[in-house]
C-alpha cells in the first residue's frame, strides 16, 4: 500500500497559531470579579482547549450570572478588541510556516473552538490569504475532543484525514485531531501534551518548513503501514 499524499495542514488557532490565551484570561478575570468571584491562573488553565459552551458553564459555576451565550459573546468581543488594539501575538514560526505552506500549494484550514467571527477576524489580520477553509466552534455539531471539527474541515478541503497534518497545543485538541485520523503534531504552550495521543511533539514551530511537515507525515504513515 502506498502512503497517502500529504495534502493539507489543519491549524488550531488559540495557543497554536496565535498566543491568545493571555487575552482570554484577561477577559475572564474581570468578568468573574464583577460578580464577586475570584479567578486564578490554575483555574484559567482548565479552560485551555475547551469548547466555549463548556468554558461558559465553568464561569457560571464561578459566579457569573449570565447565560452561556451572553458569556461567550462578552468574552469573544473582549478578545477581538484586544487583538485589534494590542496586535496579533503569533506563536514563534507559525506565521512563517503558514506562509510557506501557502507558497508550496498545500491546502490549509483553521479549525477552532472560538466563534467563527473571531476566527475570521484573526485571519483578516494575518496579512495574506492564509486559509482555504475556516471552521468555527459555532459551526460544528460536536466540539473538540470529538473529531467532528477536523472531519468537517477535511470534507470542505476535499481531502481524506490521513492526507493531513493537524497542529494543536491542547490535550483536548490533540485528542480531536488524532481521532479524526490526521497525523497530529503537538506544539505545547501552557499545558503538557505528553501521553495524550500526538504522533509527534515539537517544542516550537520556529524555523520549521512545509518540508518538515511533509517528512513528518511520510514518516508516520510509513511506520503505520509497516506494522
VOBA-1610 file (N, C-alpha, C; in pm, whole numbers, padded with zeros to 5 digits, always signed):
BEGIN
Unk+00085-00120+00000Unk+00000+00000+00000Unk+00088+00124+00000Unk+00058+00218-00086Unk+00136+00341-00090Unk+00086+00440+00014Unk+00174+00529+00058Unk+00138+00627+00159Unk+00045+00732+00098Unk-00055+00777+00174Unk-00139+00886+00125Unk-00055+01010+00102Unk-00089+01085+00001Unk-00015+01206-00027Unk-00042+01312+00079Unk+00060+01384+00116Unk+00046+01497+00208Unk-00022+01611+00133Unk-00145+01645+00177Unk-00225+01739+00100Unk-00268+01863+00176Unk-00272+01855+00310Unk-00332+01966+00385Unk-00273+01975+00525Unk-00279+02097+00580Unk-00242+02120+00719Unk-00361+02189+00787Unk-00401+02133+00898Unk-00516+02180+00974Unk-00466+02246+01102Unk-00494+02374+01116Unk-00440+02454+01225Unk-00545+02481+01333Unk-00513+02449+01456Unk-00586+02508+01568Unk-00547+02656+01573Unk-00628+02736+01639Unk-00600+02880+01643Unk-00541+02924+01778Unk-00625+02930+01882Unk-00581+02983+02011Unk-00475+02893+02074Unk-00356+02949+02093Unk-00248+02874+02154Unk-00159+02803+02055Unk-00204+02787+01931Unk-00126+02717+01829Unk-00077+02815+01724Unk-00168+02878+01655Unk-00132+02982+01558Unk-00100+03113+01628Unk-00186+03149+01721Unk-00171+03275+01795Unk-00176+03248+01945Unk-00094+03318+02020Unk-00089+03301+02166Unk-00191+03395+02230Unk-00318+03362+02210Unk-00425+03446+02262Unk-00472+03404+02401Unk-00414+03297+02456Unk-00461+03252+02587Unk-00452+03364+02692Unk-00346+03445+02695Unk-00345+03558+02791Unk-00460+03656+02767Unk-00501+03673+02641Unk-00614+03761+02611Unk-00743+03704+02669Unk-00761+03573+02654Unk-00881+03510+02710Unk-00881+03523+02863Unk-00767+03499+02924Unk-00759+03510+03069Unk-00784+03652+03115Unk-00735+03748+03038Unk-00756+03889+03072Unk-00902+03928+03058Unk-00977+03856+02975Unk-01120+03882+02961Unk-01200+03812+03071Unk-01156+03692+03108Unk-01229+03613+03208Unk-01224+03674+03347Unk-01105+03717+03387Unk-01086+03760+03526Unk-01176+03877+03566Unk-01179+03989+03492Unk-01267+04099+03534Unk-01415+04063+03527Unk-01451+03974+03435Unk-01591+03933+03427Unk-01631+03860+03554Unk-01550+03767+03597Unk-01580+03693+03720Unk-01576+03784+03841Unk-01477+03872+03847Unk-01465+03963+03962Unk-01583+04059+03969Unk-01642+04092+03854Unk-01757+04183+03854Unk-01878+04121+03922Unk-01877+03989+03937Unk-01984+03919+04006Unk-01940+03871+04145Unk-01828+03925+04192Unk-01781+03895+04326Unk-01700+03769+04339Unk-01663+03708+04227Unk-01585+03585+04232Unk-01436+03611+04219Unk-01360+03504+04226Unk-01215+03512+04207Unk-01175+03410+04100Unk-01064+03436+04037Unk-01021+03353+03924Unk-00869+03344+03923Unk-00816+03224+03942Unk-00672+03204+03948Unk-00617+03157+03814Unk-00487+03165+03799Unk-00423+03117+03677Unk-00449+02968+03659Unk-00447+02893+03767Unk-00470+02749+03761Unk-00611+02719+03712Unk-00708+02798+03759Unk-00845+02779+03711Unk-00856+02813+03562Unk-00788+02918+03521Unk-00793+02957+03380Unk-00735+02849+03290Unk-00633+02778+03337Unk-00573+02673+03257Unk-00670+02560+03227Unk-00771+02541+03313Unk-00870+02436+03291Unk-00951+02461+03164Unk-00955+02585+03118Unk-01036+02621+03002Unk-00960+02608+02871Unk-00830+02586+02877Unk-00748+02580+02756Unk-00795+02464+02668Unk-00836+02496+02547Unk-00877+02395+02451Unk-01022+02353+02460Unk-01095+02400+02562Unk-01234+02360+02577Unk-01325+02433+02479Unk-01439+02370+02450Unk-01542+02439+02374Unk-01592+02558+02456Unk-01629+02665+02388Unk-01674+02784+02459Unk-01798+02757+02545Unk-01886+02670+02500Unk-02003+02634+02580Unk-01961+02577+02714Unk-01863+02488+02712Unk-01814+02427+02835Unk-01743+02529+02923Unk-01664+02615+02860Unk-01595+02720+02936Unk-01696+02813+03002Unk-01802+02849+02928Unk-01904+02937+02984Unk-01972+02872+03104Unk-01993+02742+03098Unk-02051+02672+03212Unk-01963+02678+03335Unk-01833+02668+03315Unk-01739+02678+03428Unk-01741+02819+03486Unk-01751+02919+03401Unk-01759+03056+03451Unk-01889+03080+03527Unk-01997+03018+03483Unk-02121+03027+03560Unk-02102+02967+03699Unk-02032+02854+03706Unk-02005+02791+03835Unk-01919+02879+03924Unk-01839+02967+03860Unk-01753+03059+03935Unk-01828+03185+03978Unk-01958+03192+03941Unk-02040+03302+03991Unk-02094+03400+03889Unk-02059+03382+03761Unk-02106+03475+03658Unk-02254+03448+03630Unk-02336+03548+03656Unk-02481+03531+03641Unk-02528+03583+03504Unk-02479+03516+03403Unk-02519+03542+03265Unk-02546+03407+03199Unk-02620+03409+03090Unk-02640+03286+03014Unk-02508+03247+02946Unk-02499+03124+02906Unk-02377+03080+02837Unk-02356+03162+02710Unk-02462+03187+02636Unk-02449+03266+02513Unk-02399+03406+02542Unk-02448+03467+02650Unk-02403+03601+02686Unk-02256+03601+02727Unk-02214+03499+02799Unk-02073+03489+02839Unk-01985+03475+02716Unk-02024+03389+02623Unk-01946+03368+02501Unk-01935+03497+02421Unk-02046+03567+02406Unk-02045+03693+02331Unk-01954+03796+02399Unk-01963+03804+02532Unk-01882+03901+02607Unk-01732+03871+02590Unk-01693+03745+02610Unk-01552+03710+02602Unk-01499+03726+02460Unk-01579+03684+02361Unk-01535+03694+02222Unk-01513+03840+02183Unk-01605+03927+02221Unk-01591+04069+02189Unk-01468+04129+02256Unk-01444+04090+02381Unk-01329+04141+02455Unk-01199+04099+02388Unk-01188+03970+02353Unk-01064+03921+02292Unk-01044+03983+02153Unk-01150+03998+02077Unk-01138+04062+01946Unk-01089+04206+01959Unk-01136+04276+02062Unk-01090+04413+02086Unk-00942+04414+02121Unk-00899+04320+02204Unk-00758+04311+02240Unk-00671+04283+02118Unk-00720+04195+02029Unk-00645+04165+01908Unk-00627+04290+01821Unk-00732+04370+01813Unk-00727+04490+01731Unk-00637+04598+01791Unk-00638+04607+01924Unk-00564+04716+01989Unk-00420+04677+02027Unk-00400+04552+02065Unk-00268+04507+02109Unk-00190+04435+02000Unk-00259+04392+01896Unk-00194+04318+01789Unk-00214+04168+01801Unk-00178+04097+01695Unk-00192+03952+01691Unk-00063+03886+01739Unk-00067+03816+01852Unk+00054+03754+01906Unk+00080+03617+01845Unk+00135+03615+01725Unk+00162+03487+01660Unk+00264+03407+01741Unk+00244+03277+01747Unk+00343+03191+01810Unk+00467+03185+01721Unk+00585+03168+01782Unk+00710+03170+01704Unk+00706+03073+01586Unk+00733+03125+01468Unk+00742+03045+01347Unk+00609+03011+01282Unk+00497+03038+01350Unk+00368+02994+01298Unk+00330+03067+01168Unk+00341+03198+01170Unk+00301+03275+01050Unk+00392+03242+00933Unk+00521+03227+00960Unk+00616+03195+00854Unk+00590+03056+00796Unk+00558+02959+00882Unk+00527+02825+00834Unk+00399+02826+00751Unk+00300+02899+00798Unk+00174+02910+00725Unk+00197+02971+00586Unk+00278+03075+00579Unk+00309+03138+00450Unk+00382+03040+00359Unk+00473+02963+00416Unk+00546+02864+00336Unk+00455+02756+00280Unk+00356+02715+00359Unk+00259+02616+00311Unk+00177+02671+00195Unk+00136+02798+00209Unk+00058+02859+00101Unk+00142+02870-00027Unk+00268+02910-00011Unk+00356+02922-00128Unk+00380+02787-00194Unk+00378+02680-00112Unk+00402+02545-00164Unk+00275+02481-00221Unk+00163+02549-00209Unk+00038+02496-00264Unk-00030+02393-00177Unk+00008+02386-00049Unk-00056+02293+00043Unk-00186+02355+00095Unk-00293+02279+00093Unk-00421+02330+00143Unk-00413+02353+00293Unk-00483+02455+00341Unk-00481+02485+00484Unk-00621+02514+00535Unk-00645+02476+00659Unk-00773+02505+00725Unk-00745+02552+00867Unk-00828+02642+00915Unk-00825+02687+01054Unk-00942+02618+01124Unk-00911+02543+01228Unk-01011+02461+01297Unk-01009+02499+01444Unk-01105+02581+01484Unk-01101+02640+01618Unk-01232+02625+01690Unk-01226+02625+01824Unk-01348+02625+01904Unk-01394+02767+01935Unk-01317+02866+01893Unk-01364+03005+01902Unk-01476+03027+01800Unk-01552+03134+01820Unk-01660+03166+01729Unk-01605+03196+01589Unk-01684+03167+01488Unk-01641+03189+01350Unk-01604+03335+01327Unk-01679+03427+01388Unk-01649+03568+01363Unk-01511+03606+01418Unk-01469+03542+01526Unk-01336+03570+01578Unk-01229+03507+01490Unk-01255+03386+01442Unk-01161+03321+01352Unk-01141+03404+01226Unk-01251+03456+01171Unk-01242+03543+01053Unk-01161+03668+01085Unk-01179+03721+01206Unk-01107+03842+01247Unk-00957+03816+01253Unk-00918+03704+01314Unk-00776+03670+01321Unk-00720+03649+01180Unk-00793+03577+01097Unk-00746+03551+00961Unk-00726+03681+00884Unk-00813+03779+00908Unk-00802+03907+00837Unk-00680+03987+00878Unk-00622+03953+00994Unk-00506+04027+01044Unk-00373+03959+01013Unk-00376+03846+00943Unk-00253+03772+00915Unk-00168+03841+00809Unk-00234+03906+00713Unk-00158+03980+00612Unk-00150+03913+00477Unk-00203+03793+00464Unk-00212+03726+00335Unk-00329+03628+00341Unk-00367+03575+00225Unk-00480+03481+00217Unk-00433+03348+00275Unk-00463+03324+00402Unk-00397+03216+00477Unk-00469+03082+00474Unk-00601+03082+00456Unk-00676+02957+00472Unk-00775+02935+00358Unk-00782+02809+00315Unk-00885+02769+00220Unk-01019+02750+00289Unk-01015+02707+00414Unk-01136+02674+00490Unk-01118+02721+00633Unk-01225+02774+00692Unk-01228+02807+00834Unk-01348+02737+00896Unk-01325+02666+01006Unk-01432+02601+01081Unk-01432+02659+01222Unk-01541+02725+01259Unk-01554+02784+01391Unk-01630+02693+01486Unk-01615+02720+01614Unk-01679+02638+01715Unk-01830+02642+01710Unk-01886+02748+01654Unk-02032+02760+01643Unk-02084+02698+01514Unk-01998+02626+01441Unk-02037+02566+01314Unk-02033+02414+01315Unk-02006+02355+01432Unk-01993+02210+01440Unk-02098+02153+01535Unk-02140+02030+01506Unk-02240+01965+01591Unk-02180+01924+01725Unk-02057+01874+01720Unk-01989+01831+01843Unk-01850+01894+01846Unk-01812+01954+01957Unk-01683+02023+01965Unk-01568+01927+01992Unk-01446+01978+01983Unk-01330+01903+02033Unk-01358+01867+02180Unk-01327+01747+02227Unk-01236+01646+02171Unk-01298+01550+02070Unk-01424+01570+02030Unk-01479+01491+01920Unk-01405+01527+01792Unk-01394+01434+01698Unk-01320+01462+01574Unk-01397+01546+01474Unk-01524+01574+01503Unk-01612+01641+01405Unk-01553+01766+01340Unk-01492+01860+01418Unk-01439+01980+01354Unk-01333+01950+01248Unk-01246+01853+01277Unk-01141+01819+01181Unk-01198+01742+01062Unk-01294+01655+01086Unk-01357+01583+00975Unk-01432+01681+00884Unk-01496+01780+00945Unk-01568+01882+00867Unk-01470+01962+00781Unk-01356+01997+00838Unk-01256+02073+00763Unk-01201+01991+00647Unk-01174+01863+00670Unk-01121+01778+00563Unk-01222+01763+00450Unk-01349+01745+00487Unk-01453+01734+00384Unk-01460+01861+00300Unk-01453+01977+00367Unk-01459+02103+00294Unk-01337+02123+00204Unk-01222+02072+00247Unk-01100+02084+00167Unk-01095+01983+00053Unk-01176+01876+00064Unk-01172+01771-00036Unk-01056+01676-00019Unk-01013+01654+00106Unk-00902+01562+00133Unk-00947+01460+00237Unk-00881+01345+00238Unk-00903+01246+00343Unk-00823+01287+00466Unk-00872+01257+00587Unk-00798+01296+00707Unk-00655+01243+00711Unk-00633+01122+00657Unk-00497+01066+00662Unk-00402+01131+00562Unk-00452+01227+00484Unk-00366+01306+00396Unk-00321+01435+00463Unk-00367+01457+00587Unk-00344+01586+00653Unk-00258+01574+00778Unk-00194+01685+00811Unk-00129+01703+00941Unk-00209+01808+01017Unk-00242+01778+01141Unk-00311+01874+01228Unk-00214+01922+01335Unk-00219+02051+01365Unk-00129+02110+01464Unk-00212+02163+01580Unk-00177+02121+01701Unk-00256+02153+01820Unk-00165+02185+01939Unk-00222+02259+02036Unk-00145+02292+02158Unk-00209+02240+02285Unk-00332+02185+02278Unk-00402+02143+02399Unk-00434+01994+02395Unk-00447+01929+02511Unk-00486+01787+02513Unk-00620+01764+02444Unk-00716+01853+02466Unk-00847+01838+02403Unk-00834+01841+02252Unk-00757+01936+02201Unk-00739+01947+02057Unk-00664+01830+01998Unk-00560+01785+02067Unk-00483+01669+02019Unk-00573+01547+02008Unk-00656+01525+02108Unk-00745+01409+02104Unk-00842+01418+01986Unk-00893+01537+01959Unk-00984+01556+01847Unk-00914+01527+01715Unk-00797+01584+01699Unk-00724+01569+01572Unk-00684+01423+01549Unk-00631+01357+01653Unk-00590+01218+01639Unk-00708+01128+01608Unk-00822+01156+01671Unk-00942+01075+01648Unk-00994+01089+01506Unk-00962+01201+01440Unk-01008+01221+01303Unk-00930+01137+01203Unk-00812+01093+01241Unk-00726+01017+01151Unk-00612+01098+01092Unk-00605+01226+01127Unk-00494+01309+01078Unk-00367+01280+01157Unk-00252+01293+01093Unk-00126+01290+01166Unk-00125+01413+01255Unk-00105+01393+01384Unk-00126+01501+01480Unk+00005+01545+01543Unk+00035+01673+01527Unk+00155+01736+01581Unk+00117+01822+01700Unk+00176+01796+01813Unk+00154+01879+01931Unk+00267+01979+01949Unk+00228+02105+01970Unk+00325+02211+01999Unk+00278+02277+02129Unk+00318+02224+02244Unk+00261+02269+02371Unk+00293+02414+02403Unk+00201+02475+02475Unk+00220+02614+02518Unk+00206+02625+02669Unk+00085+02608+02720Unk+00060+02626+02862Unk+00042+02495+02938Unk+00009+02389+02868Unk-00015+02262+02934Unk+00062+02152+02862Unk+00098+02047+02934Unk+00175+01937+02877Unk+00090+01856+02780Unk+00155+01805+02678Unk+00089+01717+02581Unk+00144+01576+02585Unk+00220+01546+02687Unk+00275+01411+02700Unk+00162+01310+02722Unk+00165+01205+02643Unk+00073+01094+02666Unk-00071+01118+02628Unk-00100+01220+02545Unk-00240+01246+02510Unk-00273+01207+02365Unk-00176+01149+02294Unk-00208+01094+02163Unk-00147+01161+02043Unk-00065+01264+02062Unk+00001+01327+01947Unk+00101+01230+01886Unk+00112+01231+01755Unk+00209+01145+01689Unk+00350+01199+01704Unk+00362+01329+01722Unk+00492+01392+01744Unk+00472+01518+01826Unk+00573+01555+01902Unk+00573+01679+01980Unk+00694+01762+01939Unk+00669+01887+01901Unk+00777+01980+01872Unk+00769+02093+01974Unk+00883+02138+02026Unk+00878+02247+02124Unk+00837+02381+02063Unk+00854+02395+01931Unk+00824+02522+01865Unk+00809+02497+01715Unk+00744+02590+01647Unk+00738+02589+01501Unk+00845+02677+01439Unk+00924+02743+01522Unk+01026+02836+01474Unk+01126+02762+01384Unk+01144+02811+01264Unk+01239+02752+01171Unk+01186+02632+01095Unk+01063+02589+01122Unk+01006+02474+01055Unk+00950+02514+00918Unk+00948+02417+00827Unk+00903+02443+00691Unk+00796+02343+00650Unk+00737+02369+00533Unk+00640+02274+00480Unk+00706+02138+00456Unk+00833+02138+00423Unk+00905+02013+00404Unk+00914+01932+00531Unk+00930+01999+00645Unk+00934+01929+00772Unk+00801+01859+00801Unk+00691+01926+00770Unk+00559+01865+00793Unk+00536+01750+00696Unk+00581+01766+00573Unk+00567+01657+00476Unk+00647+01535+00521Unk+00767+01559+00573Unk+00850+01449+00621Unk+00787+01381+00743Unk+00729+01461+00832Unk+00660+01405+00949Unk+00545+01316+00903Unk+00467+01364+00808Unk+00354+01288+00756Unk+00400+01157+00693Unk+00503+01166+00610Unk+00553+01047+00542Unk+00610+00947+00641Unk+00684+00995+00740Unk+00745+00905+00839Unk+00640+00832+00919Unk+00539+00904+00963Unk+00435+00839+01043Unk+00358+00740+00959Unk+00323+00777+00836Unk+00245+00686+00752Unk+00324+00562+00715Unk+00454+00579+00688Unk+00538+00464+00656Unk+00544+00368+00774Unk+00563+00423+00895Unk+00568+00341+01016Unk+00436+00269+01037Unk+00326+00341+01018Unk+00193+00283+01040Unk+00164+00169+00944Unk+00204+00185+00817Unk+00173+00084+00716Unk+00260-00039+00730Unk+00377-00025+00794Unk+00468-00137+00808Unk+00442-00221+00933Unk+00341-00182+01012Unk+00312-00259+01132Unk+00249-00392+01096
//
